[in-house]
Each structure stands twice: as C-alpha cells, then as structure tokens.
Amino acid sequence: MADLESSFCLVGRFIAFVPGEKSPYQMISLDVSLGDSSAEATHYRIVLDKHLRRMMYRYLNPQDWLKVVGHRAMNLRSGQLEWKAAEIFKLSAHQVSAYRVSAYQTSTHSLPAVTLAAKASAPVRVLICQASDCRQRGSEAVSRALKEAIAQANSSQANSSQTNSSQTNSSQKIMVQSTGCMKRCKEGPNVVTVPGGQHCQVSLEGAITLLQTLL
C-alpha cells in the first residue's frame, strides 16, 4: 500500500486548531489560497504528531503564515486523503511574497508543489479488496470485469480519436488495484474509488455502473 502514500509541502495561513478524539490540538486548518481574495478558498485539515501538538498550541496564532511538510495517505475505509504534518515552519512576510510571485508567474501546469500539492491531476484509483471473504463473494470477478471494460473503452476511444484529435481518453486515467482487507468483510465485495468513497456488495453489474460514472 506504499504507493498510496506521498509527501506534501503546503504553504498557507493558519486558521485554527481542530479538536480530535485524542487532543483539542489534534489538527490544524490551513488556508492555501495564498491570500488571493479572487481565488477559491482551499482549506486542509492536517493532523499533528504528538510532539508538534505540544509545541504548536503555544507557538501558532490565527493568520500566521506557515510552511507545512509531511505525508498524505489514503484511508481505504473512507476513500479520503489524510494529511499528517512532520514539520511546520513560520514564514516571514518576505517569504510569503516570494511564494505569491512564484505562483503568479508560473503556469497552472507547472506550479510549485507547495501550492498545488493536492490539486495536481491524478488517475482515479479503483481499489478492490482481495481478502478471503471478499474473494469468496466475487471480488476477483469484479476486478476482471472492470479491467476488461476499461480495455474495451480504451480501444473504442482510440478508434474515435483517429477522427477527433482533441478527444481525451478518460479510461486511461483509471487504475484498478487489489488491496488487503477493508474491515467490512460481511459486506463484500468491497470497492473504494479514489477520489470518491467506499462501495459495498458490488456486483458485476454494479461494477460496470460504477465505472460508467468515472468515465
């Protein structure tokens, strides 16, 4: 499952602490719109390690500018990305201005990772549980059906693109992967789409319907 985890580096304004089950300072809310009033507000909830919680609740003030470095990983049960900070740095006004200029001068296809860490286009992942209970309920057949349907869609779109060079092949952006147990054994076959969420008791027909919503 290591391929579902990646590093991130975000620059933004600290909004507030977000309480969790373990601590009132378990997470922070970060606005990464870089202070552009015309830009859509983009907030992230980032989990803090224990050592960061002890430091940051005294160190951070609302509206502070921060650079947050850490790792993000996919929660297979919810189908959502979870962000966890390893290091947090306060930024000066000069440093923030430098990030703004960089973001303004660079095209949206090559913006620095600090501003587009979560916005970069990525393939849709279809994760199919292949633990014993789900396999007994047909998860292998679901996986085969999805892969065959994607291959057929690729072939069909490839033929169409010969007459329409501007057409994009959306099915090539869908990756089907096997996973371990998703902890809902009695509701299998279990499938998670990323982005999206978890789907339980997925039949062959349901798998094709799900694929059609992703194309």
C-alpha positions as CSV (number, residue, x, y, z in Angstrom):
1,M,0.0,0.0,0.0
2,A,3.1,2.3,-0.1
3,D,2.0,3.6,-3.5
4,L,-1.0,5.3,-1.8
5,E,1.3,7.5,0.3
6,S,3.2,10.5,-0.8
7,S,5.0,13.6,0.6
8,F,3.5,17.1,0.6
9,C,4.6,20.6,1.1
10,L,1.9,23.2,1.6
11,V,2.1,27.0,2.2
12,G,-0.8,28.8,3.7
13,R,-2.4,30.7,6.5
14,F,-3.1,29.1,9.9
15,I,-6.9,29.3,10.6
16,A,-7.4,27.4,13.8
17,F,-6.8,24.2,15.7
18,V,-9.3,21.4,15.1
19,P,-10.0,19.1,18.0
20,G,-10.0,15.3,17.7
21,E,-10.6,12.3,19.8
22,K,-7.1,12.4,21.3
23,S,-6.5,16.2,21.8
24,P,-8.1,19.6,21.4
25,Y,-5.0,20.4,19.2
26,Q,-5.0,17.3,17.1
27,M,-5.3,19.0,13.8
28,I,-4.8,22.4,12.2
29,S,-6.9,24.1,9.5
30,L,-4.7,25.7,6.8
31,D,-5.9,28.0,4.0
32,V,-3.6,27.6,1.0
33,S,-5.2,30.3,-1.3
34,L,-2.0,32.4,-0.6
35,G,-4.1,35.4,0.4
36,D,-5.6,36.0,-3.1
37,S,-9.1,37.3,-2.5
38,S,-10.2,36.3,-6.0
39,A,-9.1,32.7,-5.5
40,E,-11.4,30.0,-4.2
41,A,-10.6,29.3,-0.6
42,T,-8.9,25.9,-0.1
43,H,-8.7,24.6,3.4
44,Y,-6.9,21.5,4.6
45,R,-7.2,19.7,7.9
46,I,-3.7,18.4,8.8
47,V,-3.1,16.0,11.7
48,L,-0.3,16.9,14.1
49,D,2.2,14.5,15.6
50,K,2.2,14.4,19.4
51,H,5.5,16.4,19.6
52,L,4.0,19.1,17.3
53,R,0.8,19.4,19.4
54,R,2.8,20.2,22.5
55,M,4.8,22.9,20.6
56,M,2.2,24.4,18.3
57,Y,-0.6,25.2,20.6
58,R,1.7,27.8,22.2
59,Y,3.6,28.7,19.0
60,L,0.8,29.4,16.5
61,N,-1.6,32.3,16.2
62,P,-4.5,32.7,13.8
63,Q,-3.5,34.2,10.5
64,D,0.2,33.1,10.8
65,W,1.7,32.1,7.5
66,L,3.1,28.5,7.6
67,K,5.0,26.0,5.5
68,V,3.8,22.5,6.4
69,V,5.8,19.4,5.3
70,G,4.6,15.9,5.9
71,H,2.9,12.8,4.3
72,R,-0.5,12.1,2.9
73,A,-2.0,8.7,2.7
74,M,-5.3,7.2,1.6
75,N,-7.8,5.9,4.2
76,L,-9.2,2.9,2.4
77,R,-12.3,2.8,4.6
78,S,-13.4,6.4,3.8
79,G,-11.7,6.8,0.5
80,Q,-10.3,10.2,1.6
81,L,-6.8,11.5,1.8
82,E,-5.4,12.1,5.3
83,W,-2.7,14.7,5.8
84,K,-0.1,14.4,8.6
85,A,2.5,17.1,9.4
86,A,6.1,16.2,10.2
87,E,7.4,19.7,10.3
88,I,5.9,23.2,10.5
89,F,7.7,26.5,9.8
90,K,6.5,30.0,10.3
91,L,7.1,32.3,7.3
92,S,8.0,35.9,7.2
93,A,6.2,38.4,5.0
94,H,9.1,38.4,2.6
95,Q,8.9,34.6,2.2
96,V,5.2,34.7,1.6
97,S,5.6,37.4,-1.1
98,A,8.1,35.1,-2.8
99,Y,5.6,32.3,-2.9
100,R,2.9,34.6,-4.3
101,V,5.2,35.8,-7.1
102,S,6.2,32.3,-8.0
103,A,2.6,31.1,-8.1
104,Y,1.6,34.1,-10.3
105,Q,4.4,33.8,-12.8
106,T,4.2,30.0,-13.3
107,S,1.5,28.4,-15.5
108,T,-1.1,26.2,-13.8
109,H,0.5,23.1,-15.5
110,S,3.8,23.6,-13.6
111,L,3.0,25.4,-10.4
112,P,5.4,24.6,-7.5
113,A,4.5,21.6,-5.4
114,V,3.9,23.9,-2.4
115,T,0.8,25.4,-4.0
116,L,-0.6,22.5,-5.9
117,A,0.3,19.5,-3.7
118,A,-3.3,18.4,-3.6
119,K,-4.6,19.8,-6.9
120,A,-2.4,18.1,-9.4
121,S,-4.4,15.9,-11.8
122,A,-4.0,12.2,-10.9
123,P,-5.6,8.9,-12.1
124,V,-8.7,7.7,-10.5
125,R,-7.9,4.6,-8.4
126,V,-10.4,1.8,-8.1
127,L,-9.3,-0.3,-5.1
128,I,-10.8,-3.8,-4.8
129,C,-10.5,-5.9,-1.7
130,Q,-9.0,-9.3,-2.3
131,A,-9.1,-10.7,1.2
132,S,-10.6,-14.1,1.6
133,D,-14.2,-13.1,2.5
134,C,-14.4,-10.7,-0.5
135,R,-12.9,-13.2,-2.8
136,Q,-15.5,-15.7,-1.8
137,R,-18.1,-13.1,-2.6
138,G,-16.8,-12.5,-6.1
139,S,-14.2,-9.7,-5.9
140,E,-11.9,-11.4,-8.4
141,A,-14.7,-11.5,-11.0
142,V,-15.4,-7.8,-10.2
143,S,-11.8,-6.9,-10.8
144,R,-11.7,-8.8,-14.1
145,A,-14.9,-7.2,-15.3
146,L,-13.6,-3.7,-14.6
147,K,-10.3,-4.3,-16.3
148,E,-12.0,-5.8,-19.4
149,A,-14.5,-2.9,-19.5
150,I,-11.6,-0.4,-19.3
151,A,-9.7,-2.2,-22.0
152,Q,-12.8,-2.1,-24.3
153,A,-13.3,1.6,-23.6
154,N,-9.7,2.3,-24.4
155,S,-10.0,0.5,-27.7
156,S,-13.2,2.3,-28.6
157,Q,-11.8,5.7,-27.6
158,A,-8.6,5.1,-29.5
159,N,-10.6,4.5,-32.7
160,S,-12.7,7.6,-32.1
161,S,-9.7,9.7,-31.5
162,Q,-8.4,9.0,-35.0
163,T,-11.2,11.2,-36.3
164,N,-11.2,13.6,-33.4
165,S,-7.7,14.5,-32.3
166,S,-8.9,16.7,-29.4
167,Q,-10.7,13.8,-27.7
168,T,-9.1,12.7,-24.4
169,N,-9.0,9.1,-23.3
170,S,-10.6,9.2,-19.9
171,S,-10.5,5.5,-19.3
172,Q,-6.7,5.6,-19.4
173,K,-6.8,7.6,-16.2
174,I,-8.5,4.8,-14.2
175,M,-6.3,2.4,-12.4
176,V,-7.7,-0.9,-10.9
177,Q,-5.7,-2.2,-8.0
178,S,-6.0,-5.1,-5.5
179,T,-5.9,-4.3,-1.8
180,G,-5.9,-6.1,1.5
181,C,-8.9,-6.3,3.9
182,M,-11.1,-3.1,4.2
183,K,-12.6,-4.3,7.5
184,R,-16.2,-4.8,6.1
185,C,-15.9,-8.5,5.4
186,K,-19.7,-9.3,5.7
187,E,-20.5,-6.5,3.1
188,G,-18.1,-7.7,0.3
189,P,-17.1,-7.4,-2.4
190,N,-15.8,-4.0,-1.2
191,V,-14.5,-1.4,-3.6
192,V,-13.1,2.1,-2.9
193,T,-12.8,4.8,-5.6
194,V,-10.2,7.5,-5.0
195,P,-11.5,10.2,-5.1
196,G,-14.9,9.0,-4.1
197,G,-15.5,6.6,-1.3
198,Q,-16.4,3.0,-0.4
199,H,-18.9,0.8,-2.2
200,C,-20.1,-2.4,-0.6
201,Q,-21.7,-5.5,-2.0
202,V,-20.5,-4.6,-5.5
203,S,-21.9,-7.0,-8.1
204,L,-20.7,-7.4,-11.7
205,E,-23.4,-5.1,-12.9
206,G,-22.8,-2.6,-10.1
207,A,-19.1,-2.6,-11.0
208,I,-19.9,-1.6,-14.6
209,T,-22.3,1.1,-13.5
210,L,-19.6,2.4,-11.1
211,L,-17.1,2.5,-14.0
212,Q,-19.5,4.5,-16.2
213,T,-19.7,7.2,-13.5
214,L,-15.9,7.5,-13.6
215,L,-15.5,7.8,-17.4
